[in-house]
């Protein structure tokens, strides 16, 4: 149900109500002038209230898709209309008119239970098979009649002359089949335009063998036959144009620049095999870096070993000796080279050593009484 005019341009006059029973392919004029309307009982009941007055007192309803309307005056009171409502989902057989009194400004609600008028539930004889989108391809081959996106659907719907109701729990019965492909299931591919029922190459693309597309840094060369299937189309068999031929998808490119670049695999292969002028330079740099790393490792390992060998440890008993103890000499003697038990020396050196006074070294222990007394 819609409001509209029968004209070839926009109109400023009040619109009329039109109803379609085939999904919008054909329309009939159902009511004169604008109306507030609702659809109930799964589409089996139509109700409307005039909208050209603020205080309507008549409700109209139809059970044959708007071809015949019944009028019912529901009040003699002047009620300011605010809305025409039914349950969400349009499954119920009850419709309510909302408003308020013009004199006392209090709410008025009129509920219409159409089960009191239409009291017979529909049976199997009250339904008919209806092909959805039956207006499509009706002039062509019968097997394509009603095909949309590769599918056709057949449902059971209420006959127009049936005086019965579907009921709240009614479920629509649907039967779907897949159609064969035809040219209408395909769009023209990039670089092609439709002339009649076929796709031909656009004038500015003539003479171009293929399409070069730079997508995410990869150049794709495609040879199209002019057709591409519409997304979501479910058709099978039938018309099937030649598939798109992908010539090359491994060439790197820059957007706006169609000059071909070497791929990473090609560059790596040249570096390994030594092809190209930079192969030898890269190999020399790698060898030099490896040698430097090895030398640095050996140096630091040797340095660590030397530091561990000459590590000086101090005892508490050494720090507790008298003030005349020569700490510097002791440290130098500990770090410097030590003489072995047997060595060659001259007689003069032995005489000099004999004349040197013997230094008395006192040692202390942490748990001795002498330490405590000192």
C-alpha positions as CSV (number, residue, x, y, z in Angstrom):
1,X,0.0,0.0,0.0
2,X,1.3,3.5,-1.0
3,X,0.1,7.0,-1.5
4,X,0.6,8.4,-5.0
5,X,-0.7,10.0,-8.2
6,X,-1.2,8.8,-11.7
7,X,0.8,11.5,-13.5
8,X,4.0,12.0,-15.5
9,X,5.3,14.6,-12.9
10,X,5.0,15.5,-9.2
11,X,1.6,16.8,-8.1
12,X,0.6,19.1,-5.3
13,X,-2.9,17.7,-4.9
14,X,-3.7,15.2,-2.1
15,X,-2.6,11.7,-3.1
16,X,-4.7,8.6,-3.3
17,X,-4.1,5.1,-1.9
18,X,-2.8,2.4,-4.3
19,X,-2.5,-1.4,-3.7
20,X,-0.3,-4.0,-5.4
21,X,-0.8,-7.7,-5.2
22,X,2.3,-8.8,-7.2
23,X,5.2,-7.2,-5.4
24,X,4.9,-3.7,-7.0
25,X,4.8,-4.6,-10.7
26,X,1.1,-3.6,-11.1
27,X,-1.0,-1.2,-9.0
28,X,-4.7,-0.5,-8.6
29,X,-6.3,2.6,-7.1
30,X,-8.0,1.4,-3.9
31,X,-9.1,4.6,-2.0
32,X,-9.7,8.2,-3.0
33,X,-7.7,10.7,-1.0
34,X,-5.1,10.2,1.8
35,X,-5.7,7.6,4.5
36,X,-4.1,6.1,7.6
37,X,-3.8,2.4,6.9
38,X,-2.7,-0.9,8.5
39,X,-2.1,-4.4,7.1
40,X,-3.2,-7.3,9.4
41,X,-3.7,-11.1,9.3
42,X,-0.5,-11.8,7.2
43,X,-1.8,-9.5,4.5
44,X,-5.3,-10.9,4.3
45,X,-6.9,-7.9,6.0
46,X,-6.5,-4.2,5.1
47,X,-7.9,-1.4,7.3
48,X,-7.9,2.4,6.7
49,X,-9.1,5.6,8.3
50,X,-9.6,8.9,6.3
51,X,-6.7,11.3,6.8
52,X,-8.4,14.4,5.4
53,X,-10.2,15.1,8.7
54,X,-8.9,15.4,12.2
55,X,-12.0,13.7,13.7
56,X,-12.7,10.6,11.6
57,X,-15.6,8.3,12.8
58,X,-15.5,5.6,10.1
59,X,-13.1,2.7,9.6
60,X,-12.8,0.9,6.3
61,X,-11.6,-2.7,5.7
62,X,-11.0,-5.0,2.8
63,X,-10.3,-8.8,2.5
64,X,-9.6,-9.0,-1.2
65,X,-6.4,-6.9,-1.5
66,X,-8.2,-3.6,-1.7
67,X,-10.7,-4.3,-4.5
68,X,-13.8,-4.0,-2.3
69,X,-14.0,-2.0,0.9
70,X,-16.5,-2.2,3.8
71,X,-17.3,0.9,5.9
72,X,-18.2,0.9,9.6
73,X,-19.1,4.0,11.7
74,X,-17.7,3.3,15.1
75,X,-18.7,6.5,17.0
76,X,-20.9,9.6,16.8
77,X,-18.6,11.5,19.1
78,X,-16.1,14.0,17.9
79,X,-12.7,12.4,18.6
80,X,-9.4,13.9,17.5
81,X,-7.5,11.1,15.8
82,X,-3.9,10.2,16.9
83,X,-3.2,6.8,15.5
84,X,-4.3,3.5,13.8
85,X,-2.4,0.5,15.3
86,X,-2.1,-3.3,15.2
87,X,0.2,-5.8,16.8
88,X,3.8,-5.9,15.5
89,X,4.3,-8.4,12.8
90,X,0.9,-7.8,11.2
91,X,-0.4,-11.2,12.3
92,X,-3.3,-10.3,14.5
93,X,-7.0,-9.8,13.5
94,X,-7.5,-6.8,15.9
95,X,-6.9,-3.1,15.0
96,X,-7.3,-0.1,17.3
97,X,-8.1,3.6,16.7
98,X,-6.5,6.0,19.2
99,X,-7.7,9.6,19.9
100,X,-9.0,11.9,22.6
101,X,-12.2,13.8,23.1
102,X,-12.4,17.2,21.7
103,X,-14.4,18.5,24.7
104,X,-12.8,16.8,27.7
105,X,-9.4,16.0,26.2
106,X,-9.5,12.5,27.6
107,X,-8.2,9.4,25.8
108,X,-10.5,7.3,23.6
109,X,-9.4,3.9,22.3
110,X,-11.6,1.8,20.0
111,X,-10.5,-1.8,19.4
112,X,-11.9,-3.7,16.5
113,X,-11.8,-7.5,16.7
114,X,-12.4,-8.7,13.1
115,X,-12.8,-12.3,14.2
116,X,-16.4,-11.3,15.1
117,X,-17.0,-10.5,11.4
118,X,-14.6,-13.0,9.7
119,X,-15.1,-16.0,11.8
120,X,-14.0,-18.8,9.5
121,X,-10.4,-20.0,9.3
122,X,-9.0,-20.6,5.8
123,X,-8.6,-24.1,4.5
124,X,-6.4,-25.6,1.7
125,X,-9.1,-24.7,-0.9
126,X,-8.8,-21.0,0.0
127,X,-5.2,-20.7,-1.2
128,X,-3.6,-20.6,-4.6
129,X,-0.1,-21.0,-6.0
130,X,1.5,-17.7,-6.8
131,X,4.9,-17.4,-8.6
132,X,6.8,-14.5,-7.1
133,X,8.1,-12.0,-9.7
134,X,5.9,-13.7,-12.3
135,X,6.1,-10.5,-14.3
136,X,9.8,-11.1,-15.0
137,X,10.6,-12.8,-18.3
138,X,7.0,-13.6,-18.9
139,X,7.3,-12.8,-22.6
140,X,10.3,-15.1,-23.0
141,X,11.0,-18.8,-22.4
142,X,8.6,-20.2,-19.8
143,X,11.4,-21.8,-17.8
144,X,12.8,-18.3,-17.1
145,X,9.5,-16.8,-15.9
146,X,9.9,-15.5,-12.4
147,X,13.7,-16.0,-12.2
148,X,15.5,-13.4,-10.1
149,X,19.2,-13.7,-9.2
150,X,19.1,-17.3,-10.4
151,X,16.1,-18.4,-8.2
152,X,12.4,-18.6,-8.5
153,X,9.9,-18.9,-5.6
154,X,6.4,-20.2,-5.5
155,X,4.2,-19.5,-2.4
156,X,0.7,-20.2,-1.2
157,X,-1.4,-17.1,-0.8
158,X,-5.0,-16.4,0.0
159,X,-7.5,-16.2,-2.9
160,X,-9.0,-12.8,-3.4
161,X,-12.6,-14.0,-3.1
162,X,-12.1,-16.1,0.1
163,X,-14.0,-14.8,3.2
164,X,-11.7,-16.3,5.9
165,X,-8.8,-15.5,8.1
166,X,-5.2,-16.9,8.1
167,X,-4.7,-16.9,11.9
168,X,-1.8,-15.7,14.1
169,X,0.1,-19.0,13.8
170,X,-0.1,-19.2,10.0
171,X,3.2,-19.9,8.2
172,X,3.8,-19.0,4.5
173,X,4.6,-22.1,2.4
174,X,7.5,-21.4,0.0
175,X,9.0,-23.6,-2.7
176,X,12.2,-22.4,-4.3
177,X,14.0,-23.7,-7.4
178,X,17.3,-22.8,-9.1
179,X,17.2,-21.3,-12.6
180,X,19.5,-21.8,-15.5
181,X,21.9,-18.9,-16.2
182,X,21.1,-16.4,-18.9
183,X,22.6,-13.1,-19.9
184,X,20.5,-11.2,-17.4
185,X,22.4,-13.0,-14.6
186,X,25.6,-11.2,-15.7
187,X,26.8,-7.6,-15.7
188,X,29.2,-6.1,-18.2
189,X,32.8,-6.3,-16.9
190,X,35.1,-3.3,-16.4
191,X,35.8,-1.7,-19.8
192,X,32.7,-3.0,-21.4
193,X,29.2,-1.5,-22.0
194,X,25.9,-3.2,-22.8
195,X,24.4,-2.7,-26.2
196,X,21.1,-4.5,-26.5
197,X,21.6,-7.8,-24.8
198,X,25.4,-8.2,-25.3
199,X,28.4,-6.5,-23.7
200,X,30.9,-4.9,-26.1
201,X,34.2,-3.2,-25.3
202,X,34.0,0.5,-24.6
203,X,35.4,2.8,-27.3
204,X,38.3,4.2,-25.2
205,X,39.4,0.6,-24.3
206,X,39.5,-0.6,-27.9
207,X,43.0,-1.6,-29.0
208,X,44.0,-2.5,-25.5
209,X,44.9,-6.2,-25.3
210,X,44.3,-6.5,-21.6
211,X,43.7,-4.5,-18.4
212,X,46.6,-3.7,-16.2
213,X,45.4,-3.2,-12.6
214,X,47.8,-2.2,-9.8
215,X,46.2,-3.5,-6.6
216,X,48.2,-3.4,-3.3
217,X,51.5,-3.2,-5.1
218,X,50.8,-6.2,-7.4
219,X,50.1,-5.8,-11.0
220,X,47.4,-8.0,-12.5
221,X,46.8,-8.4,-16.2
222,X,43.4,-9.7,-17.1
223,X,41.8,-10.6,-20.4
224,X,38.0,-10.4,-19.9
225,X,35.3,-11.7,-22.2
226,X,33.1,-8.8,-21.2
227,X,30.9,-10.4,-18.6
228,X,30.9,-11.0,-14.8
229,X,28.3,-12.8,-12.7
230,X,26.1,-10.6,-10.5
231,X,27.1,-11.1,-6.8
232,X,24.6,-13.3,-5.0
233,X,23.2,-14.9,-8.2
234,X,22.5,-18.6,-7.7
235,X,21.9,-19.7,-11.3
236,X,23.7,-22.8,-12.7
237,X,24.4,-24.1,-16.2
238,X,22.9,-22.3,-19.2
239,X,24.7,-19.3,-20.5
240,X,28.4,-19.2,-19.4
241,X,30.8,-16.8,-20.9
242,X,34.5,-17.5,-21.1
243,X,36.3,-17.0,-17.8
244,X,38.7,-14.2,-17.1
245,X,42.2,-15.1,-18.0
246,X,44.8,-14.0,-15.4
247,X,48.1,-13.4,-17.3
248,X,50.4,-12.4,-14.5
249,X,49.9,-11.8,-10.8
250,X,53.5,-11.8,-9.6
251,X,54.7,-8.5,-10.9
252,X,55.3,-5.7,-8.4
253,X,54.1,-2.2,-9.3
254,X,53.5,1.3,-7.9
255,X,50.2,3.0,-8.1
256,X,50.3,5.5,-11.0
257,X,53.5,3.8,-12.4
258,X,53.1,0.8,-14.7
259,X,56.8,0.1,-15.0
260,X,57.5,-3.5,-14.0
261,X,59.8,-4.1,-11.0
262,X,61.7,-7.2,-10.1
263,X,60.1,-9.4,-7.5
264,X,61.7,-10.2,-4.2
265,X,62.2,-13.8,-5.3
266,X,64.1,-12.7,-8.4
267,X,66.3,-10.3,-6.4
268,X,67.2,-13.1,-3.8
269,X,68.0,-15.5,-6.6
270,X,70.4,-13.1,-8.2
271,X,72.1,-12.4,-4.9
272,X,72.6,-16.1,-4.2
273,X,73.9,-17.0,-7.7
274,X,76.1,-13.9,-8.0
275,X,74.2,-12.5,-11.0
276,X,74.3,-8.7,-11.2
277,X,77.0,-6.3,-10.3
278,X,76.2,-6.1,-6.6
279,X,76.4,-9.9,-5.8
280,X,80.1,-9.9,-5.0
281,X,79.9,-6.8,-2.9
282,X,77.1,-8.2,-0.7
283,X,79.1,-11.5,-0.2
284,X,82.3,-9.5,0.8
285,X,80.3,-7.5,3.4
286,X,78.8,-10.6,4.9
287,X,82.2,-12.3,5.3
288,X,83.7,-9.2,6.8
289,X,81.0,-8.9,9.4
290,X,81.3,-12.6,10.4
291,X,85.1,-12.2,10.9
292,X,84.7,-9.1,13.0
293,X,82.1,-10.8,15.2
294,X,84.4,-13.8,15.7
295,X,87.4,-11.6,16.7
296,X,85.4,-9.7,19.2
297,X,84.1,-12.9,20.8
298,X,87.7,-14.3,21.2
299,X,89.0,-11.0,22.6
300,X,86.3,-10.7,25.3
301,X,86.6,-14.4,26.3
302,X,90.4,-14.0,26.8
303,X,89.9,-10.8,28.7
304,X,87.5,-12.5,31.0
305,X,89.9,-15.3,31.7
306,X,92.7,-12.9,32.6
307,X,90.6,-11.0,35.0
308,X,89.5,-14.2,36.8
309,X,93.2,-15.3,37.1
310,X,94.4,-12.0,38.8
311,X,91.4,-11.5,41.0
312,X,92.6,-10.3,44.5
313,X,90.8,-11.5,47.6
314,X,91.3,-9.8,51.0
315,X,91.0,-11.7,54.3
316,X,89.8,-10.1,57.4
317,X,93.0,-11.2,59.2
318,X,95.0,-9.1,56.7
319,X,92.9,-6.0,57.3
320,X,93.4,-6.4,61.1
321,X,97.2,-6.2,61.1
322,X,99.3,-3.4,62.5
323,X,99.5,-0.1,60.8
324,X,103.1,-0.7,59.8
325,X,102.1,-3.4,57.4
326,X,102.9,-2.5,53.8
327,X,99.6,-3.2,52.0
328,X,100.8,-1.8,48.6
329,X,103.7,-4.2,48.4
330,X,101.6,-7.1,49.4
331,X,99.0,-6.2,46.7
332,X,101.8,-5.8,44.1
333,X,103.3,-9.1,45.1
334,X,99.9,-10.8,44.8
335,X,99.3,-9.4,41.3
336,X,102.9,-9.5,40.0
337,X,104.7,-12.6,38.9
338,X,105.7,-15.0,41.7
339,X,109.1,-16.6,42.0
340,X,109.2,-20.3,42.0
341,X,110.5,-22.5,44.8
342,X,113.8,-23.0,42.9
343,X,115.5,-20.2,40.9
344,X,118.9,-19.0,39.9
345,X,120.4,-16.1,41.9
346,X,123.8,-14.6,42.4
347,X,125.7,-14.7,45.7
348,X,125.4,-10.9,46.0
349,X,121.7,-11.0,45.9
350,X,121.7,-13.7,48.6
351,X,123.9,-11.5,50.8
352,X,121.7,-8.5,50.4
353,X,118.7,-10.6,51.2
354,X,120.4,-11.9,54.3
355,X,121.1,-8.4,55.7
356,X,117.4,-7.3,55.3
357,X,115.6,-7.4,58.6
358,X,113.0,-10.1,58.9
359,X,109.5,-8.7,59.2
360,X,107.4,-10.2,61.8
361,X,103.9,-10.9,60.6
362,X,101.2,-11.3,63.1
363,X,98.1,-13.2,62.2
364,X,94.8,-13.1,64.0
365,X,91.9,-15.3,64.1
366,X,88.3,-14.3,64.6
367,X,87.8,-16.7,67.5
368,X,91.2,-16.3,69.4
369,X,91.6,-14.7,72.8
370,X,94.6,-12.7,71.6
371,X,92.4,-10.9,69.1
372,X,90.1,-9.8,71.8
373,X,92.9,-8.6,74.0
374,X,94.5,-6.5,71.2
